[in-house]
Amino acid sequence: MEKIIPVKKNDSIETIFQDLTHDGAGVAKVDGYPIFVPGGLPGEKAIIKVIKANKGYGFGRLIEILERSPFRVEMKKEDAPSYGGCQLHHMSYEGQLKYKENLVRQVMARIGKLSDVPIEPVIGMGNPWNYRNKAQVPVGEKDGKLVAGFFKPRSHEIIDSDESVIQLPEINEAVKAVKEICRDLGVVPYNEERHTGELRHIMARYGKETGELLIVLVTRTKELRKRGELVERIVAALPKVKSIVQNINSKKTNVILGEKTRVLWGSGEIHDYIGDVKFAISPLSFFQVNPVQTKVLYDKALEYADLTGEETVIDAYCGIGTISLFLAQKAKKVYGVEIVPEAIDDAQHNAELNDITNAEFEAGEAEAVIPKWYQEGIRADVLVVDPPRKGCDEALLKTILEMKPKKVVYVSCNPATLARDLRILEDGGYKTKQIQPVDMFPHTSHVEAVAEIVLAYVTQ
């Protein structure tokens, strides 16, 4: 018998929010039916209006708060555009850290069946504002004028904004200057609906430790009119700029960057440090966007690895070598594997930049390359994984269980897939010793975590 939906569109309901979704919306329930409402906080009593009712869940709008959460904070209405991308801007930072710790505990118990694993309080930031070293700002047209800012939630409408409270001031300054120069020179903004125009996105990347700035102009077209004047004015307006690059994305897609990149001015890359390790950063490089908390995260991974200088370490999702080179300072040997060949080129370049000779990198799937290394006699004392949000590949987890390194250090950007993978490792003979959540993205619903996993027994 088909379950009856207990609400319909435009219903007004008095409810108490029970939880938050992974993207920070309040969760209300009517006869067990969940309704997701942006702006609601757990424990608050409120009146909501149903705006959509699907079979298994609905969406609502917050109409009135009847009883406020002690963690609710207000922002000035005129500041609203600067909070783009901050799903939890209405929640105090203390409340955010409590929520994130509770989220990790819940998923470990529910998905991983690991309610007894020690979970430390989330390591937050002393100043949780203006931390991002990278912006990718969509460009469009409104009332005949070039606009750039961020997308209105659940739409493709661009809200024009010159500032973001989570971007570094240098990033805000750079995006604003480039936008104004493009307006002055009559650069034609991209029209998503018609797939016309030139400029699709403005990207800025900043090296917090080096003070170097990279500007990327993402265009639909190969040619960029007034290119020379555009470059000249950007260089004049932004003294910290070290490189200006054009990335060409001619496809009708939501993917930001295209495959072709050409340097318009400078070297095509900038540099930054994590601790004492120097990294080259190009437009396509994956580099953590919160440099302060990245150091915290990697220090914790290094602590959990507990290296004495005699260990062989394998980094199964090495990217441009960020964690690999960090660990290479304390390990005997580090082997990194990554599926993206360009990232491996970057990793090798970064090893040379730092005169690190005890790190080797290979392009390929971890689940294919690591068994090959094993056949060649390479035995990992410590295996580090830092997978994408979908978690570790099933074949890699199987490889880990077959290789049986003494220790696994798991760096996760998704507590749910971390919990799932820890359950698999635990069932295969490992024990999760401890988990340390780290707040890499204040004022968003995301939380990262590092888990220390040790071999509980060795099968004879």
N, C-alpha and C positions, 0 to 999 in steps of 0.2 A: 504493500500500500504506500502510495507516494506521501511523503511528509508534507504537511500544510505549513506554508510560510506564515509566521504569526504577525507579520507587519506588511504594510503596503506603502508605496510611494506617497509622500506628503504627510504621512502620519506624524503627529507630535507625541513624543514619549518622554515621561519622566523616568530617569534611570540613574544607576550608580556605575561609574566606570570601574572595571575590575582589573584591567591590565593595559599594557601597551603592545602594539604590533611591532614587528621588526623594523618598520619605518616610522615609528613614533606616534602612530594614531592611537587614540583611546579606544578600548574595547568595551562596548556595552552588550548585555545579553538580554534577550526577551524569550523566555521559555527555552533557553539553551541556544537560541539563534543569535550568532554574533553580528554586531553592527560596528563598523569601524568609523571612528569620528576624529578627524584631525583636530588637535587642540585640547582634547580631553586628557585628564590625568587620573591615575588610579586613586580610588577613594572619593572622588568628587561626585556630588549629586548634581544632575543637570537636566535641562530640557533639550532634547535633540529633535531634529526633523529628518525623517527618512528621505533620502534623495535617490536611492536605488535599492531594489530588493532582488538579489539573485537567489538561486535555489538554496545554496549552502551558507550564504552570508550577505550582508547588506552594507551600504555606506550611508553615513548621516552627516548632518551639519550641526555644529554646536550653536544653540540658540541662546541659552541662558544658563549660567552657573549658579546653582542654588546653595551649594556648600563647597567651598574652595579647599583645594589641597594645601597643606602648609608649605609645599614646595613650589607653588605657583608664583611666578614673577611677571610683572607687566613690562612691556616695552612701549616707548613713545610711538604714537601712530605715525608721525613723520619719519621715524627711523625704519619703518616696515620694509622698504625695498632692500636695505642693507643686510637683512636677515635671510636672504635667499639661500636655500640649502640647509638651513638650521631647523630641523624638524622639532627640536626640543628647546627652542629659544624661550618658551614660556615656562620652563622648569628650571629651578635653581640648580647651580652646579653640584651642590651637595646632593640634591635629589637625583640628578642624572647619574652620579657615581653609585648611589644606592641602587637605583634601577638597574644599572649595568651589572653590578655584582649579583643582584637577584636573578637577572636574566641568565648569567652563566651558571648559577646554582640550579636553576629550574631545568635547563636543557641537559645538564650533566645527570640530574636525577631522572628526568623523564625519558630522554633518548639514550643516554649512556648507561643508565642504571648504576650511577656512580655517586650516590648521595654521601658516601663516606670519604670521598677524596678531599684533602685539604685545599680550600680555595681561599687565597689571600684577598684582602680588600683591593679594589681597583686602584692602580697608581694613576692619579690624575695630574693635572697641570697646575702650577702655581698661578699662572695667568692663562686661562683657557680661551683667550681671544687672539685674533690676528696671528694665527700659527701656520696657515697653509702657504707653501712655497711655490704653488702652481695654480694657475687659473686657466680654464677653457671656456671662454665666454661666447655664447651664440650671438650672431649678428643678424639683424633683420631690418624691416622698414615699418615705420608707424607715422601716419599723417605726413607722408612724403619725406620723412627724416630718417637717417640711419640711427638705429638704436642697438644697444648691446647691454646685456645684463644676465638674466637667468630666466628659465622657463617658469611660468606660472604653474603650480602643482596640477598634475594630470591634464596638461594642455600643451600646445605648441606656441602659445602666446608668449612673446618675449617682454619681460618687465625691464624697462631701461633703468640701469643702476650704475652709479659711479664708484660705489664702495661696497665691500663685503666685510662684515665684522669678524669673519674667520680667515680672511686673507692677510698676509703680511702687508704692511703699509706700502712697501716697495712694489708689490704686485698691484695693489689698488691704483697707485700713482701711474704705473706703466700702462695698464688697461685704459684708464681715463685719457691719458695723453694720446695713445694710438687711436682711440675712438675719435677724439676731437680732430686729429690730423686727417683721418680718413674722411670725416665729414667735410672738412675745409677743402680737400682736394677732389671732392665729388666721387669718391669710390662708391661703386654701385653695390648696395647690400644684397645678400642672397634672399630670394623668395622661394621658400620651401615648397609651397603649393604648386607654383609654376616651374620650379627648377630653373630659375633664371638668376641673373646677377653675378657678381664677382666674389665678394668677401663673405665667407660662411662663419668663421670663428676667429677670434683673437686669442692666442695662447701666450701666456707669460710664465717663465720659470726663473726662479731666483735662488742663487747660492747664498744661504744665510751666513755662512762662515767666510765666504770669499767676496761677497758683495757684487757678484757677476749676474747680469741679467740677459736672458734669452727671449727674443720676441719671435713668435711664429704666426704668420698670416696664412690661414687656411682658405684656399680659393677654389671655386668651382672651375675656373678657367685656367688655362696654362699661362696666358698673358695677364699681367697685372698692370693696368694703365697707370701712367705717372709713377712708375716703379722707382725711378731714380730720385725724384723729388720726395716721394714717400719715405725712402730710406734716409735721405739727407735730413729730413725734418725729425724723424724718430731719433736719429743719432744726436741731433742738436738738443732735443727735448729731454732725453734720458741719458745723462752722463755715465750711468752704470751699465748701459747696454754693451754687451761684448759680441753679440751676434744677432743677425736678423735673417730669418729663414722663411721661404715660401713652401707650404705643403699643398699639393694639388689633389683635391678630392672631387672628381667629376661625377661620381655616382649619386643616384637618388637614394640616400641611406641616412640612418640616424648615427652611423659610425662617424666619429669626428675627423680622424686623420685618414688621408689617402696613402697610397703606396709610394708616390713620387715626392721627393723633397729636393729643393735646390737652395743653396746658400746665396743670399742676396748681399750680405755684408758680414765680415768677421769670419770666425773659424767654423761655425756650425755647431759649437758646443760650449757649455760653461762647466765650471767645476764647483764641487762642494765637498765638505768633509763629514764623515760620521766618526766621532772620536778623532783618532790620528790617521784614519784611512781616507785618502783622496779619491773622489769619483768624478769621471767625465759624464756629463749629462747632455744628451742630444734630444731633439724633439720627440723621438719615439722611445726613449729610454724609460723603463719603469724605475722610478726612484720615489721612496716614501715621501708623502707630502707634508708630514709634520716632523721636521728635523730634530726638535727637542725630544719628543717622545720616541722617535726611532732609536736614538741613543739609549734611552731607558729600556726599550724592548730588546735591543741587541745585547745590552749588558746583562739582562736577565737570561737570555739564551746562552750567553757565554758562561754565566754562573752555573746554569743547569748542566751544561756540557762538562764542566769541572775538568778542564784539560790540564795536563801536567807537562805537555811538550813531547810526549811519547806516543800520542794517539794518531790514528788515521781516521779522518772524518770524511763522510760523504754528505754533500748538500744536494738534495734531490730535486729542488726547484730553485736553481741558483740565480736565475735572472741575470743581471749585469754584474753579479759577484758580490753584492752588498754583504750578505751574511758570511759567505765563503771567506772573503778577505778579512773580515772582522775576526773570524775563528782562526785563520791562518797565522795570526800573530801569536797564538798560544799552542797550536797543534804541530805535530811533526809533519803531517801531509794532509792536504784537503783536495778532494775531487768534487768538482761541481758539474751537474748535468742540467740541461735546459732544452726545451723543445724548439725554442726560437733561435735560429742560427745567428741573427744579428745581435741578440743579447749575449751570446757566447763570444762574439767578436768584441763586444763592449767589456765583458768580464776579463778577457785576456789583456785588453788595452789598460784596464784599471789595475790589473796585477803589475803590469810594466810600469805604470805611473808611480806605484808605491814600492818598486823594487822587491816585490814579493815573488819568490822563486819556488815556494813549496805549495803552490796551488795549480792544479791542472783542470781544464774545462773541456767538455765534449758536448756537442749538439746531438739531441735525440730524445726519445721518450725515456723517462727514468726507469720505467718497468722493463725496458729492453736493454738499456745501457748498463744498469747496475748488475744484472745477472752476468752480462758479458765480462764486466770487471771482476766479478766473483770467480768466473772461470779462469781469468788471467791471474788469479791469486791475490787480488786486492780484497782485504778483509777490513770492514769498518768497525772500529771500536765505538764510534758515535755516529749516528745517522741523523741529519737535520732535515726537516721538511717544512717548507713555507708555501703551501699550495694556494691556488685561487679559492674563491668562495665555495666552489663545489666540493672542496676537500680533496683528499688523496685519491688517486686512481686505484680501483680495486686490485688491479694487477700489481701495483707498487706495494700495497699493504701485504699482499701474498708474498712478494719478494722479501719484504722485511721479515716476515715470520719464518721464511726459509733460511735467510742469512743469519738471523738472530744476533744483530749487534747488541753489545751490552747495554747500550743506552740509546734512546730516541728522544730528540728535542723537537717538539712540534710547535711551530709558530703559526697561529691561526687568526684569520680575519672573519671567521664565522663560527660562533660557539656551537651551533647546531651540527655542522659537519665535523667539527672537532669531537663532539660527544659521540657521534656515530662511529668515527674512526677509532677513538679510544676503546669503544666497546669491542671492536674487532681485534685490536691489539691485545686487550685484556683476555679475551677468549683464546688467544693464541699463545698465552704464556707470559705476557708482560703485566706490569703493575704501574698504574699512574701514581707517582709519588706526590706531586703537587701541581697546582695550576695558579698562575699569576696573570690576572686580567690587567690590561694596560689601556688607558683611554687615549687612543690616537686621534680621535675625531670628536672633540668636545662640541656639544650642542647638536649633534646628530645621534641617531640611535645605534650607531656601530660601536663595537668593542672588540679589541684584539686580545689574545691570550697566549701565553707560553706555557706548555705542559712539559714536565720532566717525567719520562717513562723509562722504567728499568726492567731488565729481564728478570722475571721472578724465579724461573727455573730453566734448566737446560735439558732438553729431551736427549737421552742417550741413544 
